[in-house]
Amino acid sequence: MLDLTKVESLADKEVKAGGVKLTASSVLAILAFLSTVVGGLYGGFTLYQKIEEVAGLDLTAYQQQMDVMDAKVSGISEKVEESVEYTRDIKNGLKDDLLRIEQQTDRVEDMVRDNEDKVRKMIDDAEIRFENQRERVRVSQTSSMKELEDRLNAKLQRALDNPLAD
């Protein structure tokens, strides 16, 4: 059977790492922040690779093919014009694709920045909550120590007042 008092006290446990005391909540917040940053960086890197692939396309090969076709089929200028138009459409399509990829990259960067800000705020909020909890524990301990001191002083005073009583 699960002892709930042990589970509830798990949140108050602290782990010391590199000279810094961390609670389970702060460790989870740090892991969430790191996974967000790593995921954003991975997404950005993947997107960057795709942009490099598209940007690396060689449009001169299309032009060379057009020149060969012109030399072979000099009498059919209509087809050449269609091919040039088709190549222009491809080029414009590639430009549009590059622009869309740049916009997606900008959106991903904005999302990563937003997530980073959210995680930083979560960490700051958690630090404030942890500090408040520490203060409550300190006040509670101080109060308990004061009560214990008062009781011991009272017993000591009774013993001093009447040493034969007990």
N, C-alpha and C positions, 0 to 999 in steps of 0.2 A: 504494500500500500504506500502511496506517495505522501510524504510528510510536507504539507503546504507551507509550514513555517520555514523549512529549509529552502523551498523554491522561492518564497517571498524575500528571504534574506539574500538570495543570489544576486539581486540587483545592487545590494549594498557592498558586495565583495569588491575588493580592489586588487588589481594586478600591477606589479611594479615592472616597468619596461624601460630600460635606459635611464633610470633615475626619475621617471615620471610615473605617478600613480594614476591608473586608469580604472574606471568601473566598466562593467559589462556594457552599459549603455553607450559610454564614450567610445569603446572599442567598436561597437556596431556602427556608430555614426561615422567613425574614421573609415571603416571598411566600406560603408555605403559611399562615402565621398571618393575614396580611391577607385572603387569599381565604376563610378560615374565618369571620373576623369579618364580612366583607362579605356572604357567603352567609347567615350567621345573621341579620344585620340585614335583608337583603332578605326572607328568609322571615318574620321577625317583622313587617315592614312589610306584606307581603301578607296575612298572617293578621290584622293589625290592620284592614286595609281590609275584609276579609270580615266581621269582627266589627261594624264600623261599619255595613255594609250591613244585617246582620241586626238590629242594635240600632235602626236607623232605620225599621223597619217601623211603620206606623201602624195600631194596633189599633182606633182610634176609627172608622175607616172600616167595619170589620166591625160595630161596634155600631150605626152609623147605618143600615147595610143591614138589620140586625135590626129596628130601629125602624120602618123603612118597611114591612117585611114584616108586622109586627104591626098597623100601621094598615090595610093592605090586606086582610089575612086575619085579622081579629079572631076569627072563629069557629073557627079551626083552631089551638088552643093546643098541641096535641100536636106539630105540625110546628115551631112556634116553639121549644118546649122542645128538640127535636132539634137545631135550629139553634144554640141557645145552648150546648148540650152540645158540638156540633161546634166552635164558636168557642172554647170552653174547652179542648177537646183541642188545637186549633191553638195556642192561647196556651201551654199546657203543653208542647207539642212545641217551640215556639220557645224557651221557657225552657230545656228540656233541651238544645237545640242550642247555645244560648249557653253553658251550663255546659260542654258538651263542647269547644267552641271555646276557652274559658278554660283548660281542662285541657290542651288541645293547646298553647296558647301557653306555659303553664308548663313543659311538657315541652321545647318548643323552646328556651326560655330556659335551662333546665337543661343541655340538650345544648350550647348555645353556650358556657355557662360552663365545662362540662367540657372542650370542645375548646380553649377559650382557655387553661385550666390546662395541658392537655397540650402545647400549642404553647409556652407559656412554659417548661415543663420541658424541652422539646426544645431551646429556645434556650439555656437555662442549661447543659444538658449539652454542647451544641455549644461554648459559650464555654469550658467547662472543658477539653474536648478540644483546642480551639485553643490555649489557654494552655499545656497540657502539650506540645503539638507545638512551640510557640515555644521553650519551655524546652529541649527536646531539641535543637533546632537551635542555640540559643545555646551549650549545653554542647559540642555537636559542633564548632562553629566555634572556641570557646575552646580545645578540645583540639587542633584542627588548627593553630591559631596557635601554641600552645605547642610542638608538634612542630617546626614550621617554625623557630621561634626557637631551639630547642635545636640543630637541624642547622646553622643559620647561625652560631651561637656556636661550635660544634665546628669548623667550617671556618675561621672567623676565628682561633680559638685555634691550629689547625694551621699556618695561614699565619704567625701571629705567632711560633710556636715555631721554625719552619723557613722563613724567607722565601725561600730558594733552591730549595725543593722543586718548585714548579710553574713 
